[in-house]
Amino acid sequence: MKPHTGCFCAVVLAVLCVPRLLGAPKADVADRTPETVKGAMADYDRGLALLKANRTGEALAAFSKALEKAEAVKDPAAKVVATTSANNAGNLLMEQGKVADAEALYRRAVAADPKHALALNNLGVALLKQGKLREAVQTFEQAVKADPQQGMAADNLASLLIQTGELKLAAKVLATSLKLNPRNQQTYLLLARLYQKAGKPEMQPEIWATLVKTTDGSPEARLQLGTWYLQAHILPQAEQVFQDLLREKPGWPEARLQVARVRSLQGHDDEALKALRSLLPLLPKEPGVRTDLAALLFKAGQTDEAEKLAREAVAAYPKEAAGWFVLGRVQEKRGQAAEAEKSCFEAVRLNRDLAGAWNNLGILAAKRDDAKTALSCFIAALCADPYDTEAQYNLGRSLVVSKTDFERGVRLLVEASSGTGEAAARAKKYVADLETISKGGDPGWKTAAVNERR
């Protein structure tokens, strides 16, 4: 059982702001604007109106039309239209999961304005989602340089640096970001993750105290912040937050649910299972209780009851991704590969940040010898949750086996081996096997492969 967590990365909608000629009245500016640019502006405005009406397909066509017209003219106003149109069209494609196509549009936005911080930030996100880490880091750095006040780009850069282990540089970026915006919760949360990865748990209480000051201090606000600590796997601090809340509000079901999740992640599944069963009647409209319970039952080998709860969850809450994910896991175990794939696809369609579903899709693809799709799914899993041990192991192993990026693959495996659970154990074994091979030994992989085929 594991709550999902996504990268801090986010794409941003660009607003059209065409510069007026200094001292010129508005009507005069319109007179001097080329007809092609006027047409591009009209298409852009139409795109915004369609977007507001939730007609995204037509909005994408309007932005694309505006971009083509603006790129055909050498004019300052045309560059602004081109940048904003390309950026917004890229955002729409990102929402559809067409990351490579979105990247191409963001590049066109940056070509029109190389110092457009939002377009650079969004390009960095697209690169990261495709596993192009080095280029993503460089792009986020360009975004921060273009606009030091753009906190999102700075946080995206810091998040990526933390993932790649460049902690000193990440700390420097976060310190600069906090000077610009000392109340930015996201920056403090990243700082908390940095201290965890740097092995400095003693710094967490100080960060927590500062974080609480950015809210109204209510139990609900602290519960939300504590949930982030849970999602980031900073478990001692998360448990402390929830237990403090339970002392203030004894028996609070929402806090008890989070404690159960912490205990499960700490490996105390029996305790978590008992807690979730008791919470089911107390939180009948909370889909997470049912799906978490189903996931734990599945883990405990109680497949029939897990399937029953998962099917109840998707029937009652068809737009909740977690239920589809658990159902997919059950179907995979029963050998129903096609059904499992459909369920997991539905899960990521509803929530692209559900790392577990991406992992399962990758495993299913690998089983049918579709290495390319498997690699893409494992990259998506790690982007959805950079701290997910299963995602680290799957992508690391895939990169090593395919020799796509051996060095990065080993780094991910080492990172996974420092975690807990089955994936961490597999990562430790795999790292040990690689060390055996490097010394000229035989870890027995060929024999295992032959036995597996039998």
C-alpha positions as CSV (number, residue, x, y, z in Angstrom):
1,M,0.0,0.0,0.0
2,K,1.5,3.3,-1.1
3,P,0.1,6.7,-1.7
4,H,1.0,8.3,-5.0
5,T,3.3,11.3,-5.2
6,G,4.4,13.2,-8.3
7,C,7.3,15.3,-9.3
8,F,7.1,18.9,-8.3
9,C,7.4,19.7,-12.0
10,A,4.4,21.5,-13.6
11,V,3.7,23.2,-16.9
12,V,2.4,26.7,-17.0
13,L,0.0,28.5,-19.3
14,A,1.5,31.5,-21.0
15,V,-0.5,34.8,-21.2
16,L,-0.3,36.8,-24.4
17,C,1.2,40.3,-23.7
18,V,2.1,42.0,-26.9
19,P,4.5,45.0,-26.2
20,R,3.2,48.4,-27.3
21,L,5.4,50.9,-29.1
22,L,6.7,53.4,-26.5
23,G,4.5,56.5,-26.4
24,A,2.2,55.3,-29.2
25,P,-1.6,55.2,-28.7
26,K,-3.3,51.8,-28.9
27,A,-5.0,52.6,-32.2
28,D,-1.7,53.6,-33.7
29,V,-0.1,50.3,-32.6
30,A,-2.9,48.4,-34.3
31,D,-2.3,50.4,-37.5
32,R,1.4,49.4,-37.5
33,T,0.8,45.7,-36.8
34,P,1.1,43.6,-39.9
35,E,-2.2,41.9,-41.0
36,T,-0.7,38.4,-40.6
37,V,0.1,39.2,-36.9
38,K,-3.4,40.6,-36.4
39,G,-4.7,37.3,-37.7
40,A,-2.4,35.4,-35.4
41,M,-3.6,37.4,-32.5
42,A,-7.2,36.7,-33.4
43,D,-6.5,33.0,-33.6
44,Y,-4.8,33.1,-30.2
45,D,-7.7,34.9,-28.6
46,R,-10.1,32.3,-30.1
47,G,-7.9,29.6,-28.7
48,L,-8.1,31.1,-25.2
49,A,-11.9,31.3,-25.5
50,L,-12.2,27.7,-26.6
51,L,-9.9,26.6,-23.8
52,K,-12.1,28.4,-21.3
53,A,-15.1,26.6,-22.8
54,N,-13.2,23.3,-22.3
55,R,-13.1,22.7,-26.1
56,T,-9.5,21.6,-25.9
57,G,-9.2,20.0,-29.4
58,E,-10.4,23.2,-31.1
59,A,-8.2,25.3,-28.8
60,L,-5.2,23.3,-29.8
61,A,-6.0,23.9,-33.5
62,A,-6.4,27.6,-32.9
63,F,-3.1,27.9,-31.1
64,S,-1.4,25.9,-33.8
65,K,-2.9,28.2,-36.5
66,A,-1.7,31.3,-34.6
67,L,1.8,29.8,-34.2
68,E,2.1,29.1,-37.9
69,K,1.0,32.7,-38.8
70,A,3.3,34.3,-36.2
71,E,6.3,32.3,-37.3
72,A,6.0,33.5,-40.8
73,V,6.5,37.2,-39.9
74,K,9.6,38.9,-38.6
75,D,8.0,41.3,-36.1
76,P,8.4,41.8,-32.3
77,A,4.7,41.2,-31.7
78,A,4.8,38.1,-33.8
79,K,7.5,36.6,-31.6
80,V,5.3,37.1,-28.5
81,V,2.3,35.4,-30.3
82,A,4.5,32.6,-31.4
83,T,6.0,31.9,-28.0
84,T,2.6,32.0,-26.1
85,S,0.8,30.0,-28.8
86,A,3.5,27.3,-28.9
87,N,3.7,27.1,-25.1
88,N,-0.1,26.7,-24.7
89,A,-0.4,24.2,-27.5
90,G,2.4,22.2,-25.8
91,N,0.5,22.2,-22.5
92,L,-2.5,20.8,-24.2
93,L,-0.4,18.0,-25.7
94,M,1.2,17.3,-22.4
95,E,-2.3,16.8,-20.9
96,Q,-2.9,14.2,-23.6
97,G,0.3,12.4,-22.8
98,K,1.9,13.3,-26.1
99,V,5.2,14.4,-24.4
100,A,7.5,14.3,-27.5
101,D,5.1,16.4,-29.5
102,A,4.8,18.8,-26.6
103,E,8.6,19.0,-26.4
104,A,8.7,20.0,-30.1
105,L,6.2,22.9,-29.5
106,Y,8.1,24.1,-26.4
107,R,11.2,24.2,-28.5
108,R,9.4,26.4,-31.0
109,A,8.3,28.7,-28.2
110,V,11.9,29.0,-26.9
111,A,13.2,29.5,-30.5
112,A,10.9,32.5,-30.7
113,D,12.0,33.8,-27.3
114,P,15.1,32.1,-25.9
115,K,14.6,33.9,-22.5
116,H,11.0,33.0,-21.9
117,A,11.1,31.4,-18.5
118,L,7.8,29.7,-18.6
119,A,8.5,28.0,-21.9
120,L,11.9,27.0,-20.7
121,N,10.4,25.5,-17.5
122,N,7.8,23.6,-19.5
123,L,10.5,22.3,-21.9
124,G,12.4,21.1,-18.9
125,V,9.4,19.2,-17.7
126,A,8.8,17.5,-21.1
127,L,12.5,16.5,-21.2
128,L,12.4,15.1,-17.7
129,K,9.3,13.0,-18.4
130,Q,11.2,11.4,-21.3
131,G,14.2,10.6,-19.0
132,K,16.5,13.2,-20.6
133,L,17.9,14.3,-17.2
134,R,21.0,16.1,-18.2
135,E,19.2,18.3,-20.8
136,A,16.3,18.9,-18.3
137,V,18.8,20.2,-15.7
138,Q,20.3,22.5,-18.3
139,T,16.9,23.8,-19.4
140,F,15.7,24.5,-15.8
141,E,19.0,26.3,-15.2
142,Q,18.3,28.5,-18.3
143,A,14.7,29.2,-17.0
144,V,16.1,30.3,-13.6
145,K,18.7,32.5,-15.2
146,A,16.0,34.0,-17.5
147,D,13.8,34.9,-14.6
148,P,15.3,34.4,-11.1
149,Q,11.8,35.3,-9.7
150,Q,10.3,32.2,-11.4
151,G,10.0,30.0,-8.3
152,M,8.5,27.0,-10.2
153,A,11.6,26.6,-12.4
154,A,13.9,26.9,-9.4
155,D,11.9,24.2,-7.5
156,N,11.9,22.0,-10.6
157,L,15.6,22.3,-10.9
158,A,16.2,21.6,-7.2
159,S,13.9,18.6,-7.3
160,L,15.9,17.1,-10.2
161,L,19.2,17.9,-8.5
162,I,18.0,16.0,-5.4
163,Q,17.1,13.0,-7.6
164,T,20.5,13.0,-9.2
165,G,22.3,13.3,-5.9
166,E,23.7,16.8,-6.5
167,L,22.6,17.9,-3.0
168,K,25.0,20.9,-2.5
169,L,23.9,22.5,-5.7
170,A,20.2,21.7,-4.8
171,A,20.7,23.4,-1.4
172,K,22.1,26.5,-3.1
173,V,19.1,26.7,-5.5
174,L,16.6,26.2,-2.7
175,A,18.3,28.9,-0.5
176,T,18.1,31.4,-3.3
177,S,14.5,30.5,-4.0
178,L,13.5,31.0,-0.3
179,K,15.1,34.5,-0.3
180,L,12.8,35.4,-3.2
181,N,9.7,33.8,-1.7
182,P,10.1,32.9,2.0
183,R,6.6,31.5,2.2
184,N,6.8,29.1,-0.6
185,Q,5.6,25.7,0.8
186,Q,6.9,23.7,-2.1
187,T,10.4,25.0,-1.5
188,Y,10.3,24.0,2.2
189,L,9.0,20.6,1.3
190,L,11.9,20.1,-1.1
191,L,14.3,21.2,1.6
192,A,12.8,18.6,3.9
193,R,13.4,15.9,1.2
194,L,17.0,17.2,0.8
195,Y,17.7,16.8,4.5
196,Q,16.3,13.3,4.4
197,K,18.5,12.3,1.5
198,A,21.5,14.0,3.1
199,G,21.0,12.0,6.3
200,K,20.1,15.0,8.5
201,P,16.9,14.0,10.2
202,E,17.6,16.4,13.0
203,M,16.8,19.3,10.7
204,Q,13.3,18.1,10.0
205,P,11.6,19.6,13.1
206,E,12.9,23.1,12.2
207,I,11.5,22.7,8.6
208,W,8.2,21.5,10.0
209,A,7.8,24.5,12.3
210,T,8.5,26.9,9.5
211,L,6.1,25.0,7.2
212,V,3.2,25.3,9.7
213,K,3.7,29.1,9.8
214,T,2.9,29.2,6.1
215,T,-0.6,27.9,6.9
216,D,-3.4,28.9,9.3
217,G,-2.1,26.2,11.7
218,S,-5.4,24.3,11.7
219,P,-5.4,20.5,12.1
220,E,-6.6,20.2,8.5
221,A,-3.7,22.2,7.2
222,R,-1.2,20.2,9.2
223,L,-2.8,17.0,8.1
224,Q,-2.3,18.0,4.5
225,L,1.4,18.9,5.1
226,G,1.9,15.7,7.0
227,T,0.5,13.7,4.1
228,W,3.3,15.2,1.9
229,Y,5.9,13.9,4.3
230,L,4.2,10.5,4.0
231,Q,4.3,10.7,0.2
232,A,7.9,11.7,0.2
233,H,8.7,8.7,2.5
234,I,9.9,10.9,5.4
235,L,8.2,8.5,7.7
236,P,9.3,9.4,11.2
237,Q,8.3,13.1,10.7
238,A,5.0,12.0,9.1
239,E,4.1,9.7,12.0
240,Q,5.0,12.4,14.5
241,V,2.7,14.9,12.7
242,F,-0.3,12.4,12.7
243,Q,0.2,11.2,16.2
244,D,0.3,14.9,17.4
245,L,-2.9,15.5,15.6
246,L,-4.5,12.4,17.2
247,R,-3.6,13.7,20.6
248,E,-5.4,16.9,19.8
249,K,-8.3,15.2,18.1
250,P,-8.5,11.6,19.6
251,G,-9.9,9.1,17.1
252,W,-9.9,11.5,14.1
253,P,-10.5,9.0,11.3
254,E,-8.5,10.9,8.6
255,A,-5.4,11.1,10.8
256,R,-5.8,7.4,11.7
257,L,-5.9,6.6,8.0
258,Q,-2.6,8.3,7.5
259,V,-1.0,6.5,10.5
260,A,-2.1,3.2,9.0
261,R,-0.4,4.2,5.8
262,V,2.8,5.1,7.6
263,R,2.7,1.8,9.5
264,S,2.3,-0.1,6.2
265,L,5.3,1.6,4.6
266,Q,7.3,0.8,7.7
267,G,6.5,-2.9,7.1
268,H,3.9,-3.3,9.8
269,D,1.2,-4.7,7.5
270,D,-0.8,-6.6,10.1
271,E,-1.2,-3.5,12.2
272,A,-2.2,-1.4,9.1
273,L,-4.6,-4.1,7.9
274,K,-6.4,-4.1,11.3
275,A,-6.6,-0.3,11.3
276,L,-8.0,-0.1,7.8
277,R,-10.7,-2.7,8.6
278,S,-11.8,-0.6,11.5
279,L,-11.8,2.6,9.4
280,L,-14.0,1.2,6.6
281,P,-17.3,1.9,8.4
282,L,-16.0,5.3,9.7
283,L,-15.0,6.6,6.3
284,P,-17.5,5.0,3.9
285,K,-17.1,7.8,1.3
286,E,-13.3,7.8,1.4
287,P,-12.2,5.6,-1.6
288,G,-8.6,5.4,-0.3
289,V,-9.6,3.2,2.7
290,R,-11.2,0.6,0.4
291,T,-8.3,0.6,-2.1
292,D,-5.6,0.7,0.5
293,L,-7.2,-2.3,2.2
294,A,-7.5,-4.1,-1.1
295,A,-3.8,-3.5,-1.8
296,L,-2.8,-4.8,1.6
297,L,-5.0,-7.9,1.2
298,F,-3.5,-8.5,-2.2
299,K,0.0,-8.2,-0.7
300,A,-1.0,-10.7,2.1
301,G,-2.1,-13.2,-0.6
302,Q,-5.8,-12.8,0.1
303,T,-6.6,-12.3,-3.6
304,D,-10.3,-13.0,-3.6
305,E,-11.1,-10.4,-0.9
306,A,-8.7,-8.0,-2.6
307,E,-10.5,-8.4,-5.9
308,K,-13.9,-8.0,-4.3
309,L,-12.9,-4.7,-2.7
310,A,-11.2,-3.4,-5.8
311,R,-14.2,-4.1,-7.9
312,E,-16.4,-2.4,-5.3
313,A,-14.1,0.6,-5.4
314,V,-14.2,1.0,-9.2
315,A,-17.9,0.5,-9.3
316,A,-18.5,3.2,-6.6
317,Y,-15.7,5.5,-7.6
318,P,-14.9,4.9,-11.3
319,K,-12.8,8.1,-11.6
320,E,-10.5,7.1,-8.7
321,A,-7.3,5.7,-10.3
322,A,-6.2,3.6,-7.3
323,G,-9.0,1.2,-7.5
324,W,-8.2,0.4,-11.1
325,F,-4.6,-0.1,-10.3
326,V,-5.3,-2.6,-7.5
327,L,-7.7,-4.4,-9.8
328,G,-5.0,-4.5,-12.5
329,R,-2.6,-6.1,-10.0
330,V,-5.1,-8.8,-9.1
331,Q,-5.8,-9.5,-12.8
332,E,-2.1,-9.7,-13.5
333,K,-1.6,-12.3,-10.8
334,R,-4.5,-14.3,-12.2
335,G,-2.8,-14.4,-15.5
336,Q,-5.3,-12.1,-17.2
337,A,-2.7,-9.9,-18.9
338,A,-5.0,-8.1,-21.4
339,E,-7.5,-7.2,-18.6
340,A,-4.7,-6.1,-16.3
341,E,-3.3,-3.9,-19.0
342,K,-6.7,-2.3,-19.6
343,S,-7.2,-1.6,-15.9
344,C,-3.7,-0.1,-15.5
345,F,-4.2,2.1,-18.6
346,E,-7.4,3.4,-17.0
347,A,-5.5,4.1,-13.8
348,V,-2.8,6.2,-15.5
349,R,-5.5,7.9,-17.7
350,L,-7.2,9.1,-14.6
351,N,-4.0,9.9,-12.7
352,R,-0.7,10.2,-14.6
353,D,1.2,10.4,-11.3
354,L,0.3,6.9,-10.2
355,A,3.8,5.3,-10.3
356,G,2.6,1.8,-9.4
357,A,0.3,1.6,-12.4
358,W,3.1,2.7,-14.7
359,N,5.4,0.1,-13.1
360,N,2.8,-2.6,-13.8
361,L,2.4,-1.5,-17.4
362,G,6.1,-1.7,-17.8
363,I,6.3,-5.2,-16.4
364,L,3.4,-6.3,-18.6
365,A,5.2,-4.9,-21.7
366,A,8.5,-6.6,-20.7
367,K,6.7,-9.9,-20.4
368,R,5.6,-9.7,-24.0
369,D,9.2,-8.7,-25.0
370,D,8.3,-5.0,-25.8
371,A,11.4,-3.5,-24.3
372,K,10.8,0.0,-25.7
373,T,7.3,0.3,-24.2
374,A,8.6,-1.1,-20.9
375,L,11.4,1.5,-20.7
376,S,8.9,4.3,-21.5
377,C,6.6,3.1,-18.7
378,F,9.4,2.8,-16.2
379,I,10.6,6.3,-17.0
380,A,7.0,7.6,-16.5
381,A,6.8,5.7,-13.1
382,L,10.0,7.4,-11.9
383,C,8.8,10.8,-13.1
384,A,5.5,10.2,-11.3
385,D,7.3,9.4,-8.0
386,P,11.1,9.9,-7.9
387,Y,11.3,8.2,-4.5
388,D,9.4,5.0,-5.5
389,T,11.8,2.1,-4.9
390,E,10.0,-0.1,-7.4
391,A,10.3,2.5,-10.1
392,Q,14.0,3.0,-9.3
393,Y,14.6,-0.7,-9.5
394,N,12.6,-1.3,-12.7
395,L,14.1,1.6,-14.6
396,G,17.6,0.9,-13.3
397,R,17.5,-2.7,-14.3
398,S,16.0,-1.9,-17.7
399,L,18.8,0.7,-18.4
400,V,21.5,-1.8,-17.4
401,V,20.1,-4.7,-19.3
402,S,19.4,-2.7,-22.5
403,K,22.7,-0.8,-22.1
404,T,20.8,2.4,-22.8
405,D,22.5,4.2,-19.9
406,F,24.4,1.8,-17.8
407,E,25.8,4.4,-15.4
408,R,22.4,5.9,-14.6
409,G,21.0,2.4,-14.3
410,V,23.5,1.5,-11.6
411,R,22.9,4.7,-9.8
412,L,19.2,4.0,-9.7
413,L,19.7,0.4,-8.5
414,V,22.0,1.7,-5.7
415,E,19.4,4.2,-4.7
416,A,16.7,1.6,-4.7
417,S,18.9,-0.8,-2.6
418,S,18.9,1.8,0.2
419,G,15.1,1.6,0.6
420,T,12.8,-0.9,2.2
421,G,10.6,-3.7,0.9
422,E,10.8,-6.3,-1.8
423,A,12.0,-4.0,-4.5
424,A,14.9,-2.8,-2.3
425,A,15.9,-6.4,-1.6
426,R,15.9,-7.2,-5.4
427,A,18.0,-4.1,-6.0
428,K,20.5,-5.1,-3.4
429,K,20.8,-8.6,-5.0
430,Y,21.2,-7.0,-8.5
431,V,23.9,-4.6,-7.3
432,A,25.7,-7.5,-5.7
433,D,25.4,-9.5,-8.9
434,L,26.9,-6.6,-10.9
435,E,29.8,-6.4,-8.5
436,T,30.3,-10.2,-9.0
437,I,30.4,-9.7,-12.7
438,S,32.8,-6.8,-12.5
439,K,35.2,-9.1,-10.7
440,G,34.9,-11.8,-13.3
441,G,32.4,-14.0,-11.4
442,D,29.2,-15.6,-12.5
443,P,26.0,-14.6,-10.6
444,G,24.0,-17.4,-12.2
445,W,21.8,-15.2,-14.5
446,K,22.1,-17.6,-17.5
447,T,21.0,-20.6,-15.4
448,A,18.1,-18.6,-13.9
449,A,16.9,-17.5,-17.4
450,V,16.9,-21.1,-18.6
451,N,14.9,-22.2,-15.6
452,E,12.5,-19.4,-16.1
453,R,11.8,-20.4,-19.7
454,R,11.1,-24.0,-18.5
